[in-house]
Amino acid sequence: MPSKAPSPAMDSVSDELWMLVEPLLPPRRPAVHGRTGRPRLDDRAALEGIVFVLRTGIGWAKLPTELGYGSGWTCWRRLRQWQEAGVWEAIHKAVLDELARRGQLDWSRCSIDSVSVRAKRGVS
């Protein structure tokens, strides 16, 4: 029996990146007893869907479910939930820390502007 070929889009989040990201995600809320519905989409599949939409520019509603990412709206809701929980900022810091640990950042080529760092009041 031939094996199912992996989706070409499923490689957007490497195992190495997932190991860095997974601990930063908020814990899954416990299910309310007695409620039924669709099973929750796996966090990694949701992240893959988010990355796919952001990389390709496709609309959330047009994300093909055949790719295994769930619906675009599910991915969009997870994006929003993670934003509210501060996940993206934590991922950004974790990736920078990992790159610095490996010696792969050249801080001499960075710049800081008012968008990156808040100015203190009364300082000119």
N, C-alpha and C positions, 0 to 999 in steps of 0.2 A: 504494500500500500504506500503510495507516494506521500511524503510528509508535506504538510501545508507550508507554503513559503511564507516567511514573515513579511508583514507589511513594510514597504520601503520607508514609510513615515515613522515607524515605531522605534527608530534608532535616534531620535532627537534628544532623548535624555539618557545619557550613558549610565551604566551601573555605578560608576565612580561618582557622578554628580548626584544620582539618586541617594547614595549612601550619605552624602553631605546634606541633602535636602530633607530626607525623611524625618530625622529627629526634630526638625524645626517646625513641622506641621502640627497644628493643634490636634489634640486627641479627638477621636471620633465620639460624638455624643451618643449616649446609650439609646437604644431603640425604646420607644414608648410601648409598653406591654399591650398587646392586643391589636396594635396597628399593623396594617398590611400595606403593601405597595411595592414598587420596584426596589430591588436591592440597590444599595448605595454603590456608586461607581468607585472603583479602586482609586486611591489618591494618585498613584503613578500614572494611570491611564488619563486622569483628569489633567495632570501636569503635562503629559504628552500632547493632549488636545489643545491646551492653552498655548504651548510652544508652537504647535503646528499652525494655529490661527495667527499668532503674532509673527511668525516667520513668513507665512504665505500671503497674509493680508486678506484672506478669505473672510467673509462675514460669519459671525457666530452661527447664524441660522443655517448657513450653507455647509457647515462641517459635516462631511459624510459619516454616518454612523458605521459604515462598513470598515472604517479604519480602526475601529475598536476603542474610540475615545469617548463613547457615549454621545449624547446630543451636545450641540454647541451651547445651548442654554445651560446645561449642567456644568460644562466647563466654565462658562462665564460666571455662573453663581459661585463656583469654587474660587475663581480668580478674585471675585469681590470679597468673599468670606476671608480668604487668606490676606487680602489687603487690609481689611479691618482688624485682623489679628496681628498685623505687623510682620507677616511671614516674608514678604518680598524684601523688606529692609534687612531682615535677619539673614536671608539667603545672600544678599549682596555683600554683607559683612563677612559671612562665612567663606564665600568664594574669594574675596580679597585676602582674607587671612590665610587661606590655603595657598594661594598664589605667592604671597609674601613668604610663607614658610618654605616653599620650594625655590625661592629666589627668582621668581618669574615676573616680578613687578619692578618697574623702573620708576621710582617715585620722583626722580629728577625731571621727569617729563609730565608731571601732573600740574594741574592748576585748580585753584579754589575761587569760586565766585559767590555772589550773594545768594544764589539758589542753593548752593551746597552747604554753606555755613551761615548761620543766622548772625547778623551784626548786633552787637550790644548797644542798647539805647544810650545816647549821650556821648558815644565815642565817635570821633571824627577821623 
